[in-house]
Amino acid sequence: MSGARTRSPARRPGLLAELAALGLLVRPEHAPSDGASLPALCAAGALEGGLSVALDVRPDELLGPLCLRIGGQAQALRVVDVRAQPPELWVQGTEGVERWPTPDLRALVKRLNARFRDSGEVRAVAVLGKWEDAQQLWCIPKSALGTLLTKRLLRAENMSELSAGAKRSPRG
């Protein structure tokens, strides 16, 4: 084995029990037998709000399914145009058409989290990372986000934006 380090998702004893207590584990029987990690649980369909996304999905293809998953006012968003250069979505919302720079999935997630940061009814989106050739996203109820962060149960690639959102968002 080479000296290169591979990043393995954090495993924590009792993670399944804590997620179940929060109502965030929907299919414990699908949990991986080799230990629980959030990306593995998401890929197995065990997380409430989990979504496995093909690595080649474009932001315009993901907006609809992701908005359905995060719920609330986000469900009113519609793509009205897609621009390749620069990569951008034109999104129709309740306040008219907005232009969203979206070169990739992470930019879309960041935009959605920022737009609905103060809405307690819209779930926050955590980017859990790649697992089994798919990007793992977790749409988390904001009422559970603070607990996940406080208990250090959540490890996501966009932790700073989730932490900022948890501090600002009303308890739901």
Backbone as CSV, one residue per row, in Angstrom:
resi,resn,N_x,N_y,N_z,CA_x,CA_y,CA_z,C_x,C_y,C_z
1,MET,0.845,-1.187,0.000,0.000,0.000,0.000,0.877,1.232,0.000
2,SER,0.543,2.227,-0.764,1.349,3.436,-0.868,1.174,4.303,0.363
3,GLY,1.974,5.336,0.466,1.915,6.244,1.604,0.765,7.232,1.518
4,ALA,0.046,7.234,0.413,-1.066,8.177,0.271,-2.182,7.814,1.235
5,ARG,-2.739,8.815,1.860,-3.823,8.584,2.811,-5.157,8.639,2.086
6,THR,-5.994,7.692,2.370,-7.347,7.731,1.835,-8.256,8.216,2.933
7,ARG,-9.193,9.028,2.544,-10.105,9.597,3.520,-11.227,8.606,3.780
8,SER,-11.329,8.145,5.008,-12.442,7.259,5.330,-13.428,8.036,6.178
9,PRO,-14.714,7.879,5.883,-15.715,8.601,6.643,-15.650,8.214,8.113
10,ALA,-15.893,9.189,8.965,-15.843,8.949,10.400,-16.941,7.986,10.818
11,ARG,-16.561,7.069,11.683,-17.531,6.142,12.250,-17.627,6.453,13.728
12,ARG,-18.803,6.345,14.266,-18.989,6.676,15.664,-19.898,5.643,16.297
13,PRO,-19.447,5.046,17.395,-20.318,4.096,18.091,-21.591,4.809,18.538
14,GLY,-22.704,4.149,18.371,-23.970,4.724,18.799,-24.595,5.680,17.799
15,LEU,-23.953,5.867,16.661,-24.484,6.788,15.661,-25.890,6.385,15.241
16,LEU,-26.089,5.108,14.977,-27.413,4.641,14.551,-28.466,4.932,15.617
17,ALA,-28.142,4.683,16.863,-29.098,4.921,17.948,-29.428,6.411,18.070
18,GLU,-28.411,7.246,17.937,-28.649,8.689,18.047,-29.476,9.216,16.871
19,LEU,-29.188,8.728,15.675,-29.973,9.141,14.510,-31.419,8.657,14.634
20,ALA,-31.601,7.438,15.118,-32.956,6.900,15.309,-33.724,7.727,16.338
21,ALA,-33.062,8.121,17.412,-33.713,8.932,18.450,-34.161,10.286,17.907
22,LEU,-33.433,10.803,16.939,-33.786,12.090,16.320,-34.809,11.927,15.191
23,GLY,-35.179,10.685,14.883,-36.126,10.429,13.797,-35.496,10.574,12.419
24,LEU,-34.183,10.431,12.333,-33.468,10.641,11.076,-33.020,9.338,10.418
25,LEU,-33.334,8.220,11.042,-32.979,6.923,10.491,-34.272,6.231,10.090
26,VAL,-34.463,6.029,8.803,-35.728,5.464,8.326,-35.665,3.978,8.030
27,ARG,-34.494,3.476,7.738,-34.367,2.050,7.404,-33.131,1.474,8.095
28,PRO,-33.206,1.244,9.396,-32.027,0.728,10.091,-31.563,-0.616,9.556
29,GLU,-32.478,-1.395,8.990,-32.097,-2.697,8.444,-31.209,-2.561,7.211
30,HIS,-31.183,-1.378,6.590,-30.326,-1.143,5.436,-28.965,-0.568,5.818
31,ALA,-28.750,-0.361,7.104,-27.467,0.194,7.551,-26.349,-0.797,7.228
32,PRO,-25.217,-0.302,6.769,-24.099,-1.174,6.430,-23.629,-1.971,7.648
33,SER,-23.287,-3.221,7.446,-22.877,-4.078,8.551,-21.456,-3.791,9.027
34,ASP,-20.649,-3.124,8.190,-19.257,-2.864,8.556,-19.080,-1.583,9.364
35,GLY,-20.144,-1.034,9.888,-20.056,0.185,10.676,-20.814,1.303,9.995
36,ALA,-21.260,2.223,10.779,-22.097,3.291,10.253,-21.271,4.538,9.954
37,SER,-21.390,5.030,8.752,-20.879,6.348,8.395,-22.027,7.033,7.678
38,LEU,-22.092,8.338,7.757,-23.202,9.049,7.125,-23.261,8.821,5.612
39,PRO,-22.141,8.901,4.886,-22.243,8.633,3.441,-22.741,7.221,3.135
40,ALA,-22.287,6.234,3.904,-22.729,4.857,3.677,-24.212,4.704,4.004
41,LEU,-24.668,5.328,5.089,-26.088,5.276,5.451,-26.939,5.947,4.383
42,CYS,-26.452,7.055,3.858,-27.182,7.766,2.812,-27.293,6.897,1.560
43,ALA,-26.178,6.314,1.148,-26.174,5.466,-0.051,-27.083,4.255,0.121
44,ALA,-27.215,3.767,1.343,-28.054,2.593,1.618,-29.532,2.948,1.728
45,GLY,-29.861,4.230,1.678,-31.258,4.649,1.793,-31.764,4.630,3.224
46,ALA,-30.850,4.674,4.191,-31.244,4.586,5.598,-31.490,5.942,6.255
47,LEU,-31.028,7.029,5.642,-31.204,8.360,6.241,-32.488,9.034,5.764
48,GLU,-33.242,9.575,6.692,-34.400,10.397,6.352,-33.876,11.637,5.646
49,GLY,-34.299,11.849,4.403,-33.846,13.011,3.642,-32.573,12.774,2.854
50,GLY,-32.058,11.549,2.857,-30.838,11.252,2.119,-31.102,11.174,0.622
51,LEU,-30.104,11.545,-0.158,-30.244,11.543,-1.608,-28.893,11.201,-2.236
52,SER,-28.851,10.132,-3.003,-27.643,9.766,-3.753,-27.779,10.326,-5.161
53,VAL,-26.772,11.063,-5.586,-26.832,11.764,-6.863,-25.678,11.305,-7.747
54,ALA,-25.983,10.901,-8.971,-24.938,10.500,-9.916,-23.925,11.626,-10.075
55,LEU,-22.686,11.257,-10.222,-21.616,12.246,-10.298,-21.721,13.156,-11.512
56,ASP,-22.414,12.716,-12.565,-22.514,13.532,-13.770,-23.815,14.325,-13.878
57,VAL,-24.598,14.383,-12.804,-25.849,15.150,-12.827,-25.535,16.639,-12.855
58,ARG,-26.232,17.350,-13.730,-26.062,18.799,-13.843,-26.978,19.500,-12.836
59,PRO,-26.619,20.706,-12.407,-27.450,21.447,-11.455,-28.898,21.629,-11.918
60,ASP,-29.121,21.857,-13.224,-30.491,22.044,-13.697,-31.311,20.763,-13.569
61,GLU,-30.653,19.605,-13.644,-31.345,18.325,-13.487,-31.648,18.028,-12.022
62,LEU,-30.847,18.578,-11.135,-30.982,18.293,-9.705,-31.921,19.246,-8.986
63,LEU,-32.111,20.449,-9.503,-32.891,21.453,-8.779,-34.285,20.946,-8.384
64,GLY,-35.030,20.383,-9.307,-36.388,19.926,-9.003,-36.438,18.855,-7.923
65,PRO,-35.722,17.739,-8.105,-35.739,16.704,-7.067,-35.223,17.187,-5.713
66,LEU,-34.205,18.042,-5.731,-33.654,18.546,-4.477,-34.640,19.471,-3.779
67,CYS,-35.325,20.326,-4.539,-36.324,21.228,-3.947,-37.503,20.448,-3.378
68,LEU,-37.898,19.369,-4.022,-38.954,18.519,-3.458,-38.510,17.924,-2.128
69,ARG,-37.250,17.521,-2.058,-36.726,16.885,-0.851,-36.592,17.881,0.306
70,ILE,-36.180,19.125,0.010,-36.004,20.082,1.105,-37.316,20.742,1.511
71,GLY,-38.303,20.697,0.629,-39.659,21.095,0.987,-39.899,22.591,1.134
72,GLY,-41.041,22.903,1.733,-41.422,24.287,2.003,-41.468,25.146,0.759
73,GLN,-41.021,26.382,0.905,-41.040,27.360,-0.177,-40.143,26.955,-1.347
74,ALA,-39.190,26.088,-1.101,-38.280,25.653,-2.168,-39.031,24.913,-3.269
75,GLN,-40.143,24.315,-2.930,-40.899,23.554,-3.925,-41.494,24.445,-5.017
76,ALA,-41.521,25.744,-4.791,-42.057,26.678,-5.785,-41.022,27.061,-6.846
77,LEU,-39.757,26.708,-6.651,-38.709,27.087,-7.593,-38.784,26.257,-8.871
78,ARG,-38.544,26.915,-10.002,-38.555,26.255,-11.311,-37.413,26.800,-12.155
79,VAL,-36.753,25.929,-12.903,-35.724,26.354,-13.847,-36.436,26.866,-15.087
80,VAL,-36.142,28.106,-15.480,-36.739,28.649,-16.702,-35.725,28.757,-17.836
81,ASP,-34.418,28.738,-17.491,-33.393,28.775,-18.521,-32.082,28.266,-17.935
82,VAL,-31.257,27.706,-18.809,-29.943,27.198,-18.420,-28.920,27.794,-19.376
83,ARG,-27.891,28.403,-18.822,-26.823,28.985,-19.637,-25.549,28.192,-19.402
84,ALA,-24.863,27.854,-20.488,-23.635,27.070,-20.382,-22.424,27.946,-20.061
85,GLN,-22.360,29.129,-20.657,-21.220,30.023,-20.447,-21.682,31.420,-20.126
86,PRO,-21.475,31.911,-18.956,-20.991,31.167,-17.798,-22.096,30.236,-17.291
87,PRO,-21.730,29.147,-16.583,-22.740,28.207,-16.110,-23.682,28.888,-15.119
88,GLU,-24.940,28.903,-15.486,-25.899,29.654,-14.684,-27.307,29.110,-14.915
89,LEU,-28.091,29.095,-13.846,-29.511,28.752,-13.939,-30.316,30.024,-13.787
90,TRP,-31.387,30.124,-14.545,-32.360,31.177,-14.328,-33.522,30.487,-13.640
91,VAL,-33.777,30.913,-12.419,-34.732,30.221,-11.560,-35.911,31.130,-11.256
92,GLN,-37.118,30.617,-11.509,-38.353,31.335,-11.195,-38.769,30.967,-9.777
93,GLY,-38.916,31.973,-8.950,-39.392,31.787,-7.585,-40.562,32.719,-7.332
94,THR,-40.960,32.833,-6.105,-42.094,33.701,-5.769,-41.772,35.174,-5.974
95,GLU,-40.479,35.513,-6.026,-40.072,36.905,-6.180,-39.572,37.219,-7.586
96,GLY,-39.898,36.389,-8.554,-39.467,36.622,-9.925,-38.338,35.698,-10.325
97,VAL,-37.683,36.049,-11.436,-36.598,35.227,-11.975,-35.272,35.711,-11.402
98,GLU,-34.487,34.760,-10.927,-33.154,35.049,-10.390,-32.134,34.300,-11.229
99,ARG,-30.952,34.892,-11.356,-29.847,34.247,-12.061,-28.895,33.678,-11.019
100,TRP,-28.690,32.365,-11.065,-27.838,31.680,-10.098,-26.605,31.115,-10.790
101,PRO,-25.414,31.628,-10.483,-24.195,30.991,-10.991,-24.097,29.581,-10.394
102,THR,-24.074,28.569,-11.233,-24.072,27.185,-10.748,-23.164,26.318,-11.612
103,PRO,-21.856,26.433,-11.402,-20.952,25.602,-12.187,-21.011,24.122,-11.808
104,ASP,-21.522,23.826,-10.597,-21.561,22.429,-10.162,-22.602,22.236,-9.061
105,LEU,-22.715,21.010,-8.624,-23.684,20.628,-7.601,-23.469,21.407,-6.297
106,ARG,-22.224,21.567,-5.887,-21.945,22.273,-4.625,-22.412,23.720,-4.682
107,ALA,-22.267,24.354,-5.827,-22.725,25.732,-5.973,-24.246,25.804,-5.832
108,LEU,-24.941,24.813,-6.374,-26.399,24.762,-6.240,-26.797,24.568,-4.783
109,VAL,-26.149,23.651,-4.092,-26.441,23.407,-2.679,-26.191,24.665,-1.858
110,LYS,-25.069,25.319,-2.113,-24.736,26.546,-1.383,-25.799,27.618,-1.615
111,ARG,-26.236,27.743,-2.856,-27.255,28.751,-3.193,-28.578,28.457,-2.483
112,LEU,-29.000,27.193,-2.488,-30.250,26.810,-1.815,-30.148,27.021,-0.304
113,ASN,-29.035,26.615,0.289,-28.870,26.807,1.734,-28.902,28.292,2.104
114,ALA,-28.255,29.130,1.297,-28.241,30.566,1.570,-29.632,31.174,1.397
115,ARG,-30.313,30.781,0.332,-31.634,31.368,0.045,-32.660,31.034,1.112
116,PHE,-32.576,29.828,1.676,-33.579,29.394,2.646,-33.018,29.270,4.065
117,ARG,-31.916,29.933,4.329,-31.261,29.868,5.638,-32.211,30.224,6.774
118,ASP,-33.048,31.218,6.582,-33.920,31.687,7.657,-35.300,31.044,7.660
119,SER,-35.534,30.110,6.776,-36.824,29.433,6.702,-36.757,28.113,7.467
120,GLY,-37.446,28.047,8.586,-37.438,26.843,9.406,-38.097,25.651,8.748
121,GLU,-38.968,25.905,7.767,-39.678,24.787,7.124,-38.885,24.131,5.996
122,VAL,-37.844,24.783,5.524,-37.026,24.244,4.432,-35.785,23.582,5.040
123,ARG,-35.539,22.347,4.657,-34.398,21.598,5.178,-33.077,22.159,4.667
124,ALA,-32.044,21.993,5.465,-30.681,22.338,5.058,-30.100,21.148,4.289
125,VAL,-29.206,21.432,3.353,-28.595,20.370,2.558,-27.129,20.222,2.951
126,ALA,-26.769,19.025,3.410,-25.391,18.696,3.748,-24.786,17.875,2.608
127,VAL,-23.574,18.220,2.228,-22.847,17.455,1.221,-21.956,16.473,1.989
128,LEU,-22.359,15.210,2.003,-21.644,14.192,2.776,-20.418,13.643,2.066
129,GLY,-20.340,13.840,0.766,-19.197,13.362,0.001,-19.572,12.231,-0.941
130,LYS,-18.570,11.698,-1.590,-18.792,10.622,-2.567,-18.769,9.273,-1.859
131,TRP,-19.674,8.420,-2.279,-19.735,7.052,-1.769,-20.384,6.201,-2.844
132,GLU,-19.766,5.091,-3.162,-20.294,4.180,-4.172,-20.625,4.896,-5.487
133,ASP,-19.672,5.658,-5.981,-19.788,6.345,-7.268,-20.961,7.309,-7.363
134,ALA,-21.335,7.904,-6.240,-22.393,8.918,-6.236,-22.084,9.951,-5.160
135,GLN,-22.553,11.151,-5.386,-22.456,12.207,-4.380,-23.607,12.002,-3.397
136,GLN,-23.305,12.021,-2.104,-24.323,11.794,-1.085,-24.723,13.133,-0.469
137,LEU,-26.006,13.447,-0.576,-26.563,14.674,0.001,-27.550,14.274,1.088
138,TRP,-27.625,15.076,2.132,-28.565,14.805,3.214,-29.358,16.071,3.481
139,CYS,-30.666,15.999,3.265,-31.573,17.121,3.500,-32.083,16.994,4.932
140,ILE,-31.587,17.861,5.798,-31.774,17.735,7.243,-32.785,18.753,7.745
141,PRO,-33.787,18.303,8.521,-34.703,19.276,9.134,-33.902,20.229,10.024
142,LYS,-34.188,21.504,9.925,-33.440,22.477,10.713,-33.641,22.280,12.205
143,SER,-34.763,21.665,12.579,-34.997,21.394,14.000,-33.989,20.372,14.543
144,ALA,-33.396,19.558,13.678,-32.408,18.560,14.101,-30.973,19.010,13.838
145,LEU,-30.800,20.009,13.011,-29.452,20.424,12.597,-28.592,20.843,13.785
146,GLY,-29.126,21.657,14.678,-28.364,22.115,15.840,-27.900,20.962,16.710
147,THR,-28.771,19.989,16.918,-28.411,18.816,17.720,-27.311,18.009,17.047
148,LEU,-27.429,17.801,15.746,-26.403,17.064,15.005,-25.049,17.751,15.119
149,LEU,-25.055,19.073,15.049,-23.803,19.822,15.141,-23.255,19.814,16.566
150,THR,-24.121,20.035,17.551,-23.695,20.075,18.952,-23.111,18.740,19.397
151,LYS,-23.749,17.650,18.996,-23.272,16.312,19.375,-22.170,15.806,18.451
152,ARG,-21.769,16.637,17.498,-20.720,16.290,16.534,-21.033,15.003,15.767
153,LEU,-22.299,14.837,15.434,-22.728,13.686,14.650,-22.592,13.938,13.159
154,LEU,-22.579,15.201,12.779,-22.572,15.570,11.369,-21.169,15.947,10.925
155,ARG,-20.724,15.277,9.864,-19.485,15.646,9.192,-19.837,15.788,7.724
156,ALA,-19.705,17.008,7.232,-20.076,17.287,5.848,-19.028,18.192,5.225
157,GLU,-18.982,18.180,3.906,-18.024,19.015,3.184,-18.377,20.494,3.276
158,ASN,-19.624,20.800,3.593,-20.056,22.195,3.696,-20.423,22.556,5.140
159,MET,-19.596,22.106,6.088,-19.869,22.330,7.509,-19.988,23.813,7.868
160,SER,-19.144,24.662,7.303,-19.175,26.069,7.694,-20.504,26.720,7.330
161,GLU,-21.059,26.413,6.158,-22.344,27.018,5.799,-23.478,26.417,6.620
162,LEU,-23.378,25.128,6.975,-24.410,24.517,7.822,-24.360,25.087,9.233
163,SER,-23.161,25.282,9.750,-23.019,25.864,11.087,-23.566,27.279,11.136
164,ALA,-23.278,28.056,10.114,-23.788,29.432,10.044,-25.315,29.418,9.962
165,GLY,-25.875,28.514,9.185,-27.318,28.412,9.048,-27.988,27.978,10.336
166,ALA,-27.348,27.086,11.079,-27.924,26.606,12.344,-27.967,27.723,13.382
167,LYS,-26.960,28.592,13.368,-26.930,29.705,14.326,-27.992,30.747,14.015
168,ARG,-28.322,30.917,12.725,-29.255,31.962,12.322,-30.702,31.483,12.229
169,SER,-30.883,30.182,11.969,-32.234,29.720,11.671,-33.081,29.572,12.922
170,PRO,-34.383,29.890,12.787,-35.269,29.714,13.931,-35.454,28.244,14.208
171,ARG,-35.637,27.912,15.455,-35.887,26.520,15.825,-37.240,26.128,15.289
172,GLY,-37.245,24.914,14.674,-38.406,24.569,13.944,-39.264,23.578,14.469
